Structure formats: C-alpha cells, structure tokens
Amino acid sequence: MIISLFGPDGVGKSTIARALQSDDWVIFSGTNVASWPDQTWHNELLSQGIDDTSIEKDEHFLEKIRRVHELARSLEKLHSSVIIDSNPLHKTLIHDYLRALPDAQAGKHKMRQRYPELATIARLPHNGMVHVYCQVSDTLDDWAQARLLQERVSGRGELAHFDPVNLEASFHRIQASKELQDILIENGQRVITVATDRPFDISMLRNV
C-alpha cells in the first residue's frame, strides 16, 4: 500500500509520518530528494550544484513526480506500506492554484486542467493509493486554522523557499488543499481526512 500525505505547510504531515514508521513501513519526503532511499538523483543534482528544494521549473516538478511514484512502487514490493510525506503531484497542483491568485477560480480551473496530465506522469492507478488530507481541525474555520499554521511555520525559524510568508499565504494553502481533496475524490482516488489537533488514530491507516 502507498500512502500519500498532503495538506498546508505546518499542519503536521511529518509528525503523522513518523507516528506510522515501523520496521515494515518506509517513509520519505517526495519533495526532498535528499530523503529518498535511492540517492542516485540526489547525487546527480549535487554534482551539478543544484538545490532541488528551491527549483521552480515545471519540468523539474514533472520529473520529480515521475521518479517519486516509480520509487514508491519499487519500495512497495519490499515493504508492507510506503508513506510519501509531501507528494510533488499534490504540491504541483497546489502551487498551480497559488500562482493564479488573486483569481482563485482560475486557480481551481488550472488544478482540474492539470490533474489528468500529472496523474498520467505518476501512473496513478484508479483507487490505487491512499491520499491522506491533513487539516488542523474539523471544527475551526479556515482563518483560525491559518493562524495556527502560520504560528507553527514562523516558529521553525528561517523559512524554507516554499513556506508561506504570512497569514494570507497559509489561508490560500488551505483553500488549495481543500480543492485538491475534491479533485482526488472526483477522480476515484481514496481520500482519508485527519485532523491534527487531536491524537492521531494510527489504526485508521494501518487497517485501510
């Protein structure tokens, strides 16, 4: 089984991933090539002086999507489950939305337009992956959640290249993540929603 976590920055995806880690569950960050069990591409990028965490070129994201899902499928043959923390397929769609702002409707349209292309590159099977949508809370409104997210991201210290820089940026990432959830469901993917403001029920995923 391949489990892919998504949600706005600061929501707690990595915390959930660590909670799921075991001898037979392998975890890697889809957006950070340095964390991959296979270091081949990371070494290639290093030899060219390229920092993959700050590249904004579309062709790089497409290649990363292809390689991440190929790696996940190969690891699935060796482990009972593979967890992708921050899938570049999800991230690319979310950033398509963000680039269209302030026209949110254009962002939603771009996400829906791009999904078939990215799903094909990933060779994403119908109902063949569990996508876990991580939200701060299922009781707080989106602005309240955005305030908590921004506090967490700011508390990390120096912001990473793609981190939200203010409250509004965190809010827009919530909106994009919710739209992504709808797109995945509409396209026959399995989606589980978890709220990270309460203890995580690991059995929810272990029993999928």
N, C-alpha and C positions, 0 to 999 in steps of 0.2 A: 504494500500500500504506500502511496505517495501522498503526503500531507503538505499543503502549501499554506503558509500563514500570510495574511495581509491585513492592512489597517493603517491608520495615520501614524506618523512618527511620534514615538513616546508612549504608544498605547500599551506596550508590554509584550510584544511578539517574542522577543528573545527570552524573556522570563518564562513564557509558556513553553518555548522550545527546550529550554534547559530542564524544565519540570518533566518533560517527556523522554529525556535522554536515558538510555539504558544500554546494556551490552548488545542488544539486538536492534536498537533504533539509532540510526545515524542522522546527524544534523549538520547542515551547512548553510551559510548565507548565500542566497542566489545572487545578490548584488555585490558581494565582496569576494572577488576571485581568489584572494589570498586564503580564504577559509575553506576552499574546496579540497576534498580528499585527493583529487588529482591536481597536482601543481603544474602540469605541463603548460597551460595557457598563461598562468601567473608568471612563470619563469620567462616565457616569450615576451610578455608585456614589460617585465622588469628590464630585460636585455635591450629593449627599445626606449627605456626611460619613460614609460607610460604608467601613470597612476590611474587605474581603471575606476576608482571611486569618484573621480571628478570629470570623466568624459561625458559630454553631452551629445555626441554624434549619434544619429539614429542608427547608422549601420553597426555601430558597436553594440547598442542595445539589442538589435536583432540577432547578432552573432551570440551575444550572451544568453538570450532566450533559448536559442538552439542548443547551445552547449550545456546549459543548466538542466534542461529536460532530458537530454541524452545521458548526462551523468546520473541523474536521478533514476532513470530506467535501468542503468547498469548496476547501480547500488542496490536497487530493489531485488535483484537476483541473489544478492548476498545477505540481505538483512530483511527482517520481517516488515519494517517500515522505514521510510525515508522522509525526513522533515526538511522542507525548504523554508528557511526563515528569510522573508523578503524576496519573493519571486520577481525577476525582472519583467516577466509578462505583465504582472499586476502593476509594477512600478511604471512601466512604459505607458500603460493606459492612463494611470493617474496623472502622469506628467503631461500627457496629451491634453487632459482636461485643464490642468493648471496653465498651460501655455496659451489656451484660448481665452482666459479671463481678461477683462471682466465679463465676457459673454459666456455665461455658464451654459446656456442652451447649446451654443456652438461647441463647447467642451464635451457635453454629453453626446452630441452628434458625432464628434470625432472619435470618441471612445467606441461607440457602436460600429462606426465605419471601419475602425482598425482591428476590432476583435477577431474577425474571421482570418485576417492576414496573420496575426500573431499566433492564434490557435493552430494554424496550419504549420507555421515555422516550428512551434513546440511539439507538433504531432500530438496535440491534446486530444485524448480519446473521449468519446461521449461517456459521461458519468465515470470516468476512469481515474479521477483524482479527487481528493477531499480538500476543498478550499475552506479555510477557517478564517472567517471575518472577525477580527478582534476590535471591539469597541470599548471605550472606557466604562460606559454604563448603559443600561437599558431603561433607566429612569430619568437621568439628567438630559436637558435639551442640548442641542449641538453646540451652542455658545458656551455653556457651562463645561461641557466636555473639552472644548477647545482651550479654555483657560487652564484646565488641569494639564492638558498635553503640553501647552507652551511652558508652563512651570517646570515640567519634567525635562523637556528638551533644553531649556535655558540652564537648568541645574547641572547639566552634564559638563558645563564649562564651554570651551571653544566649540562653536557649531561646525558640524561637518558640511560638506559642499551642498548637499541637497536638503539639509534641515530647514524647517520653517523658521522664518526670522521674526515673526510677530504673531499676535493672536489671530488676525485675519487669515494668515497663511495656514495656521493649524485648522481653522474652521473650514477652509476650502479643501483641505486634505480629507476631512471628514465627509464632506459632500461628495468628493470624488470616490471615496471608498464605498459609500452607500450606493452610488450609481454602478460601480463595479460589481457589487453584490447582486444587483438586479440583472445585470448583463450576464453574469455567470449562470444564474438560475434560469434565465430565459433560454440559454443555450445548452440546457440539460446537464450542467455540472452540479455536483453535490456540494452544497454550502452549509456549513455549521457556523452559527454565530455564538460568540462567547463574550461575556462582559468581564473586564479585568479588574473591576472594583470590588470583586468578591473572590473567595477562594476558588481556584480553578479545579473543576472535577476532571481529573485525568482520565477516568473511565469513559468519559464522553467520547474520547478519541480512540482509546485502546479497544473499545468494543464496536467501533464502526465496521 
